[in-house]
Protein backbone atom coordinates (compact mmCIF):
# COMPACT_ATOMS: atom_id res chain seq x y z
CA UNK A 1 0.00 0.00 0.00
CA UNK A 2 3.01 2.35 0.07
CA UNK A 3 2.35 3.37 -3.55
CA UNK A 4 -1.09 4.71 -2.62
CA UNK A 5 -0.52 5.55 1.06
CA UNK A 6 -0.86 9.30 0.51
CA UNK A 7 -4.33 8.76 -1.02
CA UNK A 8 -5.44 6.71 2.01
CA UNK A 9 -4.62 9.18 4.78
CA UNK A 10 -8.14 10.58 5.14
CA UNK A 11 -11.61 10.55 3.67
CA UNK A 12 -12.12 6.77 3.40
CA UNK A 13 -15.78 5.73 3.70
CA UNK A 14 -15.42 1.95 3.17
CA UNK A 15 -12.97 -0.78 2.20
CA UNK A 16 -13.66 -3.96 0.20
CA UNK A 17 -11.35 -6.96 0.17
CA UNK A 18 -10.40 -9.75 -2.19
CA UNK A 19 -7.97 -12.50 -1.21
CA UNK A 20 -4.82 -10.43 -1.71
CA UNK A 21 -6.09 -7.01 -2.80
CA UNK A 22 -8.13 -4.15 -1.39
CA UNK A 23 -10.24 -1.31 -2.73
CA UNK A 24 -11.01 1.79 -0.67
CA UNK A 25 -13.97 4.02 -1.44
CA UNK A 26 -13.27 7.63 -0.62
CA UNK A 27 -15.90 10.15 0.46
CA UNK A 28 -15.34 11.89 -2.89
CA UNK A 29 -16.53 8.79 -4.80
CA UNK A 30 -13.01 7.86 -5.91
CA UNK A 31 -11.75 4.27 -5.50
CA UNK A 32 -8.12 3.48 -4.62
CA UNK A 33 -6.80 -0.08 -5.06
CA UNK A 34 -3.72 -1.86 -3.74
CA UNK A 35 -2.38 -5.39 -3.28
CA UNK A 36 -1.41 -8.04 -5.83
CA UNK A 37 -2.22 -7.06 -9.41
CA UNK A 38 -3.48 -10.48 -10.51
CA UNK A 39 -5.69 -10.73 -7.40
CA UNK A 40 -7.88 -7.75 -8.32
CA UNK A 41 -5.60 -4.84 -7.53
CA UNK A 42 -4.91 -3.94 -11.17
CA UNK A 43 -7.72 -1.51 -11.88
CA UNK A 44 -5.93 0.24 -14.76
CA UNK A 45 -8.57 -0.78 -17.34
CA UNK A 46 -11.31 0.93 -15.31
CA UNK A 47 -9.26 3.72 -13.72
CA UNK A 48 -11.25 6.48 -15.42
CA UNK A 49 -14.51 5.03 -14.07
CA UNK A 50 -13.03 4.81 -10.55
CA UNK A 51 -12.02 8.47 -10.45
CA UNK A 52 -15.38 9.67 -9.08
CA UNK A 53 -19.06 8.92 -8.74
CA UNK A 54 -18.73 5.51 -7.08
CA UNK A 55 -21.24 4.85 -4.28
CA UNK A 56 -20.26 1.32 -3.20
CA UNK A 57 -17.70 -1.41 -3.82
CA UNK A 58 -17.61 -5.15 -3.10
CA UNK A 59 -14.98 -7.85 -3.52
CA UNK A 60 -14.84 -11.55 -4.32
CA UNK A 61 -11.89 -13.94 -4.36
CA UNK A 62 -9.82 -11.92 -6.83
CA UNK A 63 -12.12 -9.28 -8.32
CA UNK A 64 -14.16 -6.21 -7.43
CA UNK A 65 -17.41 -4.57 -8.50
CA UNK A 66 -18.28 -0.91 -8.20
CA UNK A 67 -21.71 0.72 -8.21
CA UNK A 68 -21.80 4.28 -9.51
CA UNK A 69 -24.27 6.90 -8.32
CA UNK A 70 -25.98 6.73 -11.73
CA UNK A 71 -26.86 3.04 -11.18
CA UNK A 72 -24.13 1.60 -13.41
CA UNK A 73 -22.06 -1.41 -12.25
CA UNK A 74 -18.68 -2.47 -13.59
CA UNK A 75 -16.11 -5.04 -12.54
CA UNK A 76 -12.36 -5.64 -12.69
CA UNK A 77 -9.91 -8.32 -11.64
CA UNK A 78 -9.79 -12.03 -12.36
CA UNK A 79 -12.43 -13.10 -14.89
CA UNK A 80 -12.84 -16.41 -13.04
CA UNK A 81 -13.75 -14.50 -9.88
CA UNK A 82 -16.31 -12.19 -11.49
CA UNK A 83 -13.96 -9.55 -12.86
CA UNK A 84 -15.30 -9.77 -16.41
CA UNK A 85 -18.93 -8.68 -16.61
CA UNK A 86 -18.82 -7.86 -20.34
CA UNK A 87 -21.49 -10.45 -21.21
CA UNK A 88 -24.03 -8.67 -19.00
CA UNK A 89 -22.69 -5.11 -19.25
CA UNK A 90 -25.84 -3.90 -21.01
CA UNK A 91 -27.94 -5.05 -18.02
CA UNK A 92 -25.57 -3.31 -15.60
CA UNK A 93 -25.44 0.02 -17.44
CA UNK A 94 -28.16 1.67 -15.32
CA UNK A 95 -30.83 1.09 -12.70
CA UNK A 96 -28.84 -0.96 -10.20
CA UNK A 97 -29.62 -0.20 -6.53
CA UNK A 98 -27.15 -2.46 -4.73
CA UNK A 99 -24.43 -5.05 -5.28
CA UNK A 100 -23.04 -7.95 -3.27
CA UNK A 101 -20.08 -10.25 -3.79
CA UNK A 102 -19.17 -13.63 -2.31
CA UNK A 103 -15.94 -15.51 -1.69
CA UNK A 104 -16.82 -18.02 -4.39
CA UNK A 105 -16.16 -15.52 -7.17
CA UNK A 106 -19.59 -14.13 -8.03
CA UNK A 107 -21.43 -10.82 -7.87
CA UNK A 108 -25.14 -10.11 -7.77
CA UNK A 109 -26.86 -6.83 -8.62
CA UNK A 110 -30.32 -5.73 -7.47
CA UNK A 111 -32.05 -3.51 -10.00
CA UNK A 112 -34.85 -1.03 -9.48
CA UNK A 113 -38.41 -2.15 -10.17
TIVO-2410 file (N, C-alpha, C; in nm, 3 decimals):
# residues 113
REC num residu      c1      c2      c3 atome chaine
REC   1      X   0.081  -0.120   0.000     N      A
REC   1      X   0.000   0.000   0.000    CA      A
REC   1      X   0.085   0.126   0.000     C      A
REC   2      X   0.216   0.115   0.003     N      A
REC   2      X   0.301   0.235   0.007    CA      A
REC   2      X   0.284   0.321  -0.118     C      A
REC   3      X   0.253   0.260  -0.232     N      A
REC   3      X   0.235   0.337  -0.355    CA      A
REC   3      X   0.112   0.427  -0.351     C      A
REC   4      X   0.014   0.392  -0.270     N      A
REC   4      X  -0.109   0.471  -0.262    CA      A
REC   4      X  -0.133   0.528  -0.122     C      A
REC   5      X  -0.036   0.515  -0.034     N      A
REC   5      X  -0.052   0.555   0.106    CA      A
REC   5      X  -0.099   0.699   0.121     C      A
REC   6      X  -0.046   0.790   0.040     N      A
REC   6      X  -0.086   0.930   0.051    CA      A
REC   6      X  -0.232   0.953   0.017     C      A
REC   7      X  -0.291   0.864  -0.064     N      A
REC   7      X  -0.433   0.876  -0.102    CA      A
REC   7      X  -0.524   0.810   0.000     C      A
REC   8      X  -0.465   0.743   0.101     N      A
REC   8      X  -0.544   0.671   0.201    CA      A
REC   8      X  -0.537   0.735   0.339     C      A
REC   9      X  -0.479   0.852   0.349     N      A
REC   9      X  -0.462   0.918   0.478    CA      A
REC   9      X  -0.594   0.959   0.540     C      A
REC  10      X  -0.686   1.008   0.460     N      A
REC  10      X  -0.814   1.058   0.514    CA      A
REC  10      X  -0.924   1.043   0.409     C      A
REC  11      X  -1.047   1.053   0.456     N      A
REC  11      X  -1.161   1.055   0.367    CA      A
REC  11      X  -1.205   0.920   0.314     C      A
REC  12      X  -1.172   0.811   0.382     N      A
REC  12      X  -1.212   0.677   0.340    CA      A
REC  12      X  -1.348   0.646   0.401     C      A
REC  13      X  -1.445   0.606   0.318     N      A
REC  13      X  -1.578   0.573   0.370    CA      A
REC  13      X  -1.599   0.422   0.385     C      A
REC  14      X  -1.532   0.340   0.302     N      A
REC  14      X  -1.542   0.195   0.317    CA      A
REC  14      X  -1.426   0.128   0.245     C      A
REC  15      X  -1.402   0.002   0.282     N      A
REC  15      X  -1.297  -0.078   0.220    CA      A
REC  15      X  -1.355  -0.215   0.185     C      A
REC  16      X  -1.326  -0.262   0.064     N      A
REC  16      X  -1.366  -0.396   0.020    CA      A
REC  16      X  -1.239  -0.478   0.003     C      A
REC  17      X  -1.252  -0.609   0.025     N      A
REC  17      X  -1.135  -0.696   0.017    CA      A
REC  17      X  -1.158  -0.812  -0.078     C      A
REC  18      X  -1.050  -0.849  -0.146     N      A
REC  18      X  -1.040  -0.975  -0.219    CA      A
REC  18      X  -0.938  -1.056  -0.141     C      A
REC  19      X  -0.895  -1.169  -0.195     N      A
REC  19      X  -0.797  -1.250  -0.121    CA      A
REC  19      X  -0.671  -1.172  -0.088     C      A
REC  20      X  -0.611  -1.110  -0.189     N      A
REC  20      X  -0.482  -1.043  -0.171    CA      A
REC  20      X  -0.481  -0.903  -0.230     C      A
REC  21      X  -0.597  -0.838  -0.229     N      A
REC  21      X  -0.609  -0.701  -0.280    CA      A
REC  21      X  -0.720  -0.630  -0.204     C      A
REC  22      X  -0.714  -0.498  -0.207     N      A
REC  22      X  -0.813  -0.415  -0.139    CA      A
REC  22      X  -0.855  -0.301  -0.229     C      A
REC  23      X  -0.974  -0.249  -0.204     N      A
REC  23      X  -1.024  -0.131  -0.273    CA      A
REC  23      X  -1.089  -0.042  -0.168     C      A
REC  24      X  -1.047   0.083  -0.163     N      A
REC  24      X  -1.101   0.179  -0.067    CA      A
REC  24      X  -1.188   0.280  -0.141     C      A
REC  25      X  -1.307   0.301  -0.089     N      A
REC  25      X  -1.397   0.402  -0.144    CA      A
REC  25      X  -1.381   0.529  -0.062     C      A
REC  26      X  -1.345   0.636  -0.130     N      A
REC  26      X  -1.327   0.763  -0.062    CA      A
REC  26      X  -1.459   0.841  -0.059     C      A
REC  27      X  -1.470   0.934   0.033     N      A
REC  27      X  -1.590   1.015   0.046    CA      A
REC  27      X  -1.620   1.094  -0.080     C      A
REC  28      X  -1.519   1.116  -0.163     N      A
REC  28      X  -1.534   1.189  -0.289    CA      A
REC  28      X  -1.592   1.102  -0.401     C      A
REC  29      X  -1.606   0.970  -0.378     N      A
REC  29      X  -1.653   0.879  -0.480    CA      A
REC  29      X  -1.542   0.817  -0.561     C      A
REC  30      X  -1.417   0.845  -0.525     N      A
REC  30      X  -1.301   0.786  -0.591    CA      A
REC  30      X  -1.269   0.652  -0.525     C      A
REC  31      X  -1.218   0.556  -0.604     N      A
REC  31      X  -1.175   0.427  -0.550    CA      A
REC  31      X  -1.024   0.414  -0.568     C      A
REC  32      X  -0.957   0.371  -0.462     N      A
REC  32      X  -0.812   0.348  -0.462    CA      A
REC  32      X  -0.789   0.199  -0.438     C      A
REC  33      X  -0.706   0.135  -0.521     N      A
REC  33      X  -0.680  -0.008  -0.506    CA      A
REC  33      X  -0.534  -0.034  -0.475     C      A
REC  34      X  -0.509  -0.143  -0.402     N      A
REC  34      X  -0.372  -0.186  -0.374    CA      A
REC  34      X  -0.373  -0.334  -0.342     C      A
REC  35      X  -0.254  -0.396  -0.351     N      A
REC  35      X  -0.238  -0.539  -0.328    CA      A
REC  35      X  -0.172  -0.604  -0.449     C      A
REC  36      X  -0.198  -0.732  -0.469     N      A
REC  36      X  -0.141  -0.804  -0.583    CA      A
REC  36      X  -0.223  -0.779  -0.709     C      A
REC  37      X  -0.155  -0.743  -0.816     N      A
REC  37      X  -0.222  -0.706  -0.941    CA      A
REC  37      X  -0.313  -0.817  -0.994     C      A
REC  38      X  -0.267  -0.941  -0.995     N      A
REC  38      X  -0.348  -1.048  -1.051    CA      A
REC  38      X  -0.454  -1.100  -0.953     C      A
REC  39      X  -0.466  -1.037  -0.839     N      A
REC  39      X  -0.569  -1.073  -0.740    CA      A
REC  39      X  -0.677  -0.965  -0.729     C      A
REC  40      X  -0.684  -0.878  -0.830     N      A
REC  40      X  -0.788  -0.775  -0.832    CA      A
REC  40      X  -0.739  -0.634  -0.812     C      A
REC  41      X  -0.613  -0.618  -0.778     N      A
REC  41      X  -0.560  -0.484  -0.753    CA      A
REC  41      X  -0.544  -0.403  -0.881     C      A
REC  42      X  -0.515  -0.467  -0.992     N      A
REC  42      X  -0.491  -0.394  -1.117    CA      A
REC  42      X  -0.623  -0.340  -1.172     C      A
REC  43      X  -0.648  -0.215  -1.144     N      A
REC  43      X  -0.772  -0.151  -1.188    CA      A
REC  43      X  -0.746  -0.055  -1.304     C      A
REC  44      X  -0.632  -0.070  -1.371     N      A
REC  44      X  -0.593   0.024  -1.476    CA      A
REC  44      X  -0.694   0.032  -1.590     C      A
REC  45      X  -0.760  -0.079  -1.623     N      A
REC  45      X  -0.857  -0.078  -1.734    CA      A
REC  45      X  -0.984  -0.001  -1.700     C      A
REC  46      X  -1.011   0.020  -1.572     N      A
REC  46      X  -1.131   0.093  -1.531    CA      A
REC  46      X  -1.098   0.218  -1.451     C      A
REC  47      X  -0.972   0.261  -1.454     N      A
REC  47      X  -0.926   0.372  -1.372    CA      A
REC  47      X  -1.009   0.499  -1.393     C      A
REC  48      X  -1.046   0.528  -1.517     N      A
REC  48      X  -1.125   0.648  -1.542    CA      A
REC  48      X  -1.262   0.640  -1.476     C      A
REC  49      X  -1.319   0.521  -1.468     N      A
REC  49      X  -1.451   0.503  -1.407    CA      A
REC  49      X  -1.443   0.504  -1.254     C      A
REC  50      X  -1.323   0.481  -1.200     N      A
REC  50      X  -1.303   0.481  -1.055    CA      A
REC  50      X  -1.265   0.618  -1.000     C      A
REC  51      X  -1.249   0.716  -1.087     N      A
REC  51      X  -1.202   0.847  -1.045    CA      A
REC  51      X  -1.304   0.924  -0.962     C      A
REC  52      X  -1.433   0.900  -0.986     N      A
REC  52      X  -1.538   0.967  -0.908    CA      A
REC  52      X  -1.673   0.902  -0.935     C      A
REC  53      X  -1.770   0.938  -0.853     N      A
REC  53      X  -1.906   0.892  -0.874    CA      A
REC  53      X  -1.938   0.751  -0.828     C      A
REC  54      X  -1.847   0.687  -0.757     N      A
REC  54      X  -1.873   0.551  -0.708    CA      A
REC  54      X  -1.943   0.561  -0.572     C      A
REC  55      X  -2.049   0.482  -0.554     N      A
REC  55      X  -2.124   0.485  -0.428    CA      A
REC  55      X  -2.099   0.364  -0.341     C      A
REC  56      X  -2.060   0.249  -0.400     N      A
REC  56      X  -2.026   0.132  -0.320    CA      A
REC  56      X  -1.936   0.038  -0.398     C      A
REC  57      X  -1.860  -0.042  -0.323     N      A
REC  57      X  -1.770  -0.141  -0.382    CA      A
REC  57      X  -1.782  -0.272  -0.304     C      A
REC  58      X  -1.764  -0.383  -0.374     N      A
REC  58      X  -1.761  -0.515  -0.310    CA      A
REC  58      X  -1.652  -0.598  -0.374     C      A
REC  59      X  -1.603  -0.698  -0.301     N      A
REC  59      X  -1.498  -0.785  -0.352    CA      A
REC  59      X  -1.541  -0.930  -0.352     C      A
REC  60      X  -1.471  -1.010  -0.433     N      A
REC  60      X  -1.484  -1.155  -0.432    CA      A
REC  60      X  -1.344  -1.211  -0.411     C      A
REC  61      X  -1.320  -1.333  -0.453     N      A
REC  61      X  -1.189  -1.394  -0.436    CA      A
REC  61      X  -1.076  -1.312  -0.494     C      A
REC  62      X  -1.088  -1.268  -0.619     N      A
REC  62      X  -0.982  -1.192  -0.683    CA      A
REC  62      X  -1.038  -1.090  -0.782     C      A
REC  63      X  -1.150  -1.028  -0.745     N      A
REC  63      X  -1.212  -0.928  -0.832    CA      A
REC  63      X  -1.296  -0.832  -0.747     C      A
REC  64      X  -1.334  -0.721  -0.809     N      A
REC  64      X  -1.416  -0.621  -0.743    CA      A
REC  64      X  -1.527  -0.575  -0.835     C      A
REC  65      X  -1.633  -0.523  -0.776     N      A
REC  65      X  -1.741  -0.457  -0.850    CA      A
REC  65      X  -1.765  -0.322  -0.786     C      A
REC  66      X  -1.798  -0.225  -0.869     N      A
REC  66      X  -1.828  -0.091  -0.820    CA      A
REC  66      X  -1.965  -0.049  -0.872     C      A
REC  67      X  -2.041   0.015  -0.785     N      A
REC  67      X  -2.171   0.072  -0.821    CA      A
REC  67      X  -2.155   0.223  -0.824     C      A
REC  68      X  -2.189   0.283  -0.937     N      A
REC  68      X  -2.180   0.428  -0.951    CA      A
REC  68      X  -2.312   0.492  -0.907     C      A
REC  69      X  -2.307   0.619  -0.877     N      A
REC  69      X  -2.427   0.690  -0.832    CA      A
REC  69      X  -2.535   0.694  -0.939     C      A
REC  70      X  -2.499   0.675  -1.065     N      A
REC  70      X  -2.598   0.673  -1.173    CA      A
REC  70      X  -2.660   0.535  -1.194     C      A
REC  71      X  -2.628   0.437  -1.108     N      A
REC  71      X  -2.686   0.304  -1.118    CA      A
REC  71      X  -2.611   0.207  -1.207     C      A
REC  72      X  -2.495   0.247  -1.258     N      A
REC  72      X  -2.413   0.160  -1.341    CA      A
REC  72      X  -2.323   0.074  -1.253     C      A
REC  73      X  -2.299  -0.051  -1.294     N      A
REC  73      X  -2.206  -0.141  -1.225    CA      A
REC  73      X  -2.100  -0.185  -1.324     C      A
REC  74      X  -1.976  -0.191  -1.278     N      A
REC  74      X  -1.868  -0.247  -1.359    CA      A
REC  74      X  -1.775  -0.325  -1.268     C      A
REC  75      X  -1.697  -0.414  -1.330     N      A
REC  75      X  -1.611  -0.504  -1.254    CA      A
REC  75      X  -1.469  -0.501  -1.309     C      A
REC  76      X  -1.375  -0.547  -1.226     N      A
REC  76      X  -1.236  -0.564  -1.269    CA      A
REC  76      X  -1.172  -0.672  -1.184     C      A
REC  77      X  -1.062  -0.726  -1.235     N      A
REC  77      X  -0.991  -0.832  -1.164    CA      A
REC  77      X  -0.998  -0.962  -1.243     C      A
REC  78      X  -0.980  -1.071  -1.173     N      A
REC  78      X  -0.979  -1.203  -1.236    CA      A
REC  78      X  -1.116  -1.238  -1.295     C      A
REC  79      X  -1.118  -1.273  -1.423     N      A
REC  79      X  -1.243  -1.310  -1.489    CA      A
REC  79      X  -1.309  -1.428  -1.419     C      A
REC  80      X  -1.230  -1.524  -1.371     N      A
REC  80      X  -1.284  -1.641  -1.304    CA      A
REC  80      X  -1.346  -1.611  -1.169     C      A
REC  81      X  -1.319  -1.492  -1.116     N      A
REC  81      X  -1.375  -1.450  -0.988    CA      A
REC  81      X  -1.478  -1.337  -1.004     C      A
REC  82      X  -1.528  -1.320  -1.126     N      A
REC  82      X  -1.631  -1.219  -1.149    CA      A
REC  82      X  -1.581  -1.088  -1.205     C      A
REC  83      X  -1.453  -1.079  -1.238     N      A
REC  83      X  -1.396  -0.955  -1.286    CA      A
REC  83      X  -1.428  -0.917  -1.429     C      A
REC  84      X  -1.491  -1.006  -1.503     N      A
REC  84      X  -1.530  -0.977  -1.641    CA      A
REC  84      X  -1.682  -0.986  -1.652     C      A
REC  85      X  -1.747  -0.871  -1.651     N      A
REC  85      X  -1.893  -0.868  -1.661    CA      A
REC  85      X  -1.939  -0.824  -1.800     C      A
REC  86      X  -1.852  -0.836  -1.900     N      A
REC  86      X  -1.882  -0.786  -2.034    CA      A
REC  86      X  -2.006  -0.851  -2.096     C      A
REC  87      X  -2.033  -0.977  -2.064     N      A
REC  87      X  -2.149  -1.045  -2.121    CA      A
REC  87      X  -2.282  -0.990  -2.070     C      A
REC  88      X  -2.280  -0.924  -1.956     N      A
REC  88      X  -2.403  -0.867  -1.900    CA      A
REC  88      X  -2.393  -0.716  -1.880     C      A
REC  89      X  -2.293  -0.655  -1.943     N      A
REC  89      X  -2.269  -0.511  -1.925    CA      A
REC  89      X  -2.391  -0.428  -1.961     C      A
REC  90      X  -2.466  -0.467  -2.063     N      A
REC  90      X  -2.584  -0.390  -2.101    CA      A
REC  90      X  -2.689  -0.390  -1.990     C      A
REC  91      X  -2.697  -0.498  -1.913     N      A
REC  91      X  -2.794  -0.505  -1.802    CA      A
REC  91      X  -2.744  -0.434  -1.677     C      A
REC  92      X  -2.616  -0.400  -1.675     N      A
REC  92      X  -2.557  -0.331  -1.560    CA      A
REC  92      X  -2.528  -0.184  -1.588     C      A
REC  93      X  -2.574  -0.135  -1.703     N      A
REC  93      X  -2.544   0.002  -1.744    CA      A
REC  93      X  -2.622   0.107  -1.666     C      A
REC  94      X  -2.735   0.069  -1.607     N      A
REC  94      X  -2.816   0.167  -1.532    CA      A
REC  94      X  -2.920   0.092  -1.448     C      A
REC  95      X  -2.972   0.161  -1.348     N      A
REC  95      X  -3.083   0.109  -1.270    CA      A
REC  95      X  -3.049   0.013  -1.158     C      A
REC  96      X  -2.921  -0.005  -1.128     N      A
REC  96      X  -2.884  -0.096  -1.020    CA      A
REC  96      X  -2.887  -0.019  -0.887     C      A
REC  97      X  -2.950  -0.082  -0.785     N      A
REC  97      X  -2.962  -0.020  -0.653    CA      A
REC  97      X  -2.855  -0.066  -0.556     C      A
REC  98      X  -2.815  -0.194  -0.565     N      A
REC  98      X  -2.715  -0.246  -0.473    CA      A
REC  98      X  -2.643  -0.365  -0.535     C      A
REC  99      X  -2.524  -0.393  -0.481     N      A
REC  99      X  -2.443  -0.505  -0.528    CA      A
REC  99      X  -2.391  -0.583  -0.408     C      A
REC 100      X  -2.363  -0.710  -0.431     N      A
REC 100      X  -2.304  -0.795  -0.327    CA      A
REC 100      X  -2.209  -0.892  -0.396     C      A
REC 101      X  -2.102  -0.927  -0.327     N      A
REC 101      X  -2.008  -1.025  -0.379    CA      A
REC 101      X  -1.990  -1.137  -0.278     C      A
REC 102      X  -1.943  -1.253  -0.325     N      A
REC 102      X  -1.917  -1.363  -0.231    CA      A
REC 102      X  -1.776  -1.417  -0.252     C      A
REC 103      X  -1.731  -1.499  -0.161     N      A
REC 103      X  -1.594  -1.551  -0.169    CA      A
REC 103      X  -1.578  -1.656  -0.278     C      A
REC 104      X  -1.688  -1.703  -0.334     N      A
REC 104      X  -1.682  -1.802  -0.439    CA      A
REC 104      X  -1.656  -1.746  -0.578     C      A
REC 105      X  -1.648  -1.613  -0.589     N      A
REC 105      X  -1.616  -1.552  -0.717    CA      A
REC 105      X  -1.736  -1.508  -0.797     C      A
REC 106      X  -1.840  -1.458  -0.732     N      A
REC 106      X  -1.959  -1.413  -0.803    CA      A
REC 106      X  -2.010  -1.283  -0.744     C      A
REC 107      X  -2.076  -1.205  -0.828     N      A
REC 107      X  -2.143  -1.082  -0.787    CA      A
REC 107      X  -2.291  -1.094  -0.819     C      A
REC 108      X  -2.372  -1.023  -0.746     N      A
REC 108      X  -2.514  -1.011  -0.777    CA      A
REC 108      X  -2.550  -0.863  -0.771     C      A
REC 109      X  -2.642  -0.822  -0.857     N      A
REC 109      X  -2.686  -0.683  -0.862    CA      A
REC 109      X  -2.838  -0.680  -0.851     C      A
REC 110      X  -2.888  -0.592  -0.765     N      A
REC 110      X  -3.032  -0.573  -0.747    CA      A
REC 110      X  -3.071  -0.447  -0.823     C      A
REC 111      X  -3.162  -0.465  -0.920     N      A
REC 111      X  -3.205  -0.351  -1.000    CA      A
REC 111      X  -3.335  -0.293  -0.947     C      A
REC 112      X  -3.362  -0.170  -0.986     N      A
REC 112      X  -3.485  -0.103  -0.948    CA      A
REC 112      X  -3.602  -0.172  -1.017     C      A
REC 113      X  -3.719  -0.161  -0.954     N      A
REC 113      X  -3.841  -0.215  -1.017    CA      A
REC 113      X  -3.861  -0.353  -0.984     C      A
***
